[in-house]
Amino acid sequence: MKEKKKKQPAKRSKSPSGDLGVPAKRSKSPSGDLGATFPIVALGASAGGLEAFTQFFKACPPDTGMAFIVVAHLDPTHISLLPDLLQKQTDMPVCQVTDNKKIQPNTVYVIPPNTDLSILNRVLYLLPPPLARGMNLPIDSLFRSLALDQAQHAAAI
């Protein structure tokens, strides 16, 4: 009588953070690029969230393989010092978002004041705030856009 061979589970590779559980086979990103899939993490906070942002990036390794987008409710009439303040906490490059900016891993992107931010096919787009007066929700807007564009490759904090 022949013994049936046990089916071996698919090999899994280590993720950039060292955790097991990431399939070794690369899958296509939502934009169709083979191998361009990496997590995108959006962090949002009110203007008082500077301490949380600085603590997060102080503890975050610079080589996670993830991209980070930081959105804070900022005073629309002032220049933001947030990119400079965050750069002091991490070895990753920190930049203020410019329109039509392709996202790269191991990079921190910060929304400029008086803008909304959207993402499509891993490219960031600056938008004017939806209302001249009234409620502006740039964090909600980005989180929705990121979820639609990146699905399981997105995280929001």
Disulfide bonds with the S-S distance in Angstrom:
none
